[in-house]
């Protein structure tokens, strides 16, 4: 079973609460979390490259 969008967001926000200096480096990923899309699907992230 893939992780839910809400679970990923909660995990990332928990991580960032402990490591706030990482927010800038995770900017593109955080932007992706703002979009209404299934981030568990392959090739959702813009930086991902396939063969």
Rosetta constraint file for C-alpha pairs under 8 A:
AtomPair CA 2 CA 40 HARMONIC 6.24 0.50
AtomPair CA 3 CA 7 HARMONIC 6.40 0.50
AtomPair CA 3 CA 8 HARMONIC 6.78 0.50
AtomPair CA 3 CA 40 HARMONIC 6.52 0.50
AtomPair CA 4 CA 8 HARMONIC 6.38 0.50
AtomPair CA 4 CA 38 HARMONIC 7.98 0.50
AtomPair CA 4 CA 40 HARMONIC 7.31 0.50
AtomPair CA 5 CA 9 HARMONIC 6.22 0.50
AtomPair CA 5 CA 33 HARMONIC 7.53 0.50
AtomPair CA 5 CA 38 HARMONIC 6.57 0.50
AtomPair CA 5 CA 39 HARMONIC 6.47 0.50
AtomPair CA 5 CA 40 HARMONIC 7.47 0.50
AtomPair CA 6 CA 10 HARMONIC 6.05 0.50
AtomPair CA 7 CA 11 HARMONIC 6.10 0.50
AtomPair CA 8 CA 12 HARMONIC 6.12 0.50
AtomPair CA 9 CA 13 HARMONIC 6.05 0.50
AtomPair CA 9 CA 33 HARMONIC 6.73 0.50
AtomPair CA 10 CA 14 HARMONIC 6.05 0.50
AtomPair CA 11 CA 15 HARMONIC 6.18 0.50
AtomPair CA 12 CA 16 HARMONIC 6.10 0.50
AtomPair CA 13 CA 17 HARMONIC 6.11 0.50
AtomPair CA 14 CA 18 HARMONIC 6.70 0.50
AtomPair CA 15 CA 19 HARMONIC 6.06 0.50
AtomPair CA 16 CA 20 HARMONIC 4.83 0.50
AtomPair CA 16 CA 21 HARMONIC 7.74 0.50
AtomPair CA 16 CA 22 HARMONIC 6.65 0.50
AtomPair CA 16 CA 23 HARMONIC 6.44 0.50
AtomPair CA 19 CA 23 HARMONIC 7.81 0.50
AtomPair CA 22 CA 26 HARMONIC 6.35 0.50
AtomPair CA 23 CA 27 HARMONIC 6.20 0.50
AtomPair CA 26 CA 30 HARMONIC 6.03 0.50
AtomPair CA 27 CA 31 HARMONIC 6.16 0.50
AtomPair CA 28 CA 32 HARMONIC 6.34 0.50
AtomPair CA 29 CA 33 HARMONIC 6.40 0.50
AtomPair CA 29 CA 45 HARMONIC 7.49 0.50
AtomPair CA 30 CA 34 HARMONIC 6.55 0.50
AtomPair CA 31 CA 35 HARMONIC 6.93 0.50
AtomPair CA 32 CA 39 HARMONIC 7.65 0.50
AtomPair CA 32 CA 45 HARMONIC 6.96 0.50
AtomPair CA 33 CA 37 HARMONIC 7.99 0.50
AtomPair CA 33 CA 39 HARMONIC 7.44 0.50
AtomPair CA 37 CA 44 HARMONIC 7.97 0.50
AtomPair CA 38 CA 44 HARMONIC 7.60 0.50
AtomPair CA 39 CA 44 HARMONIC 5.82 0.50
AtomPair CA 39 CA 45 HARMONIC 7.46 0.50
AtomPair CA 40 CA 44 HARMONIC 7.71 0.50
AtomPair CA 43 CA 48 HARMONIC 6.06 0.50
AtomPair CA 43 CA 49 HARMONIC 7.50 0.50
AtomPair CA 43 CA 50 HARMONIC 7.90 0.50
AtomPair CA 44 CA 48 HARMONIC 7.67 0.50
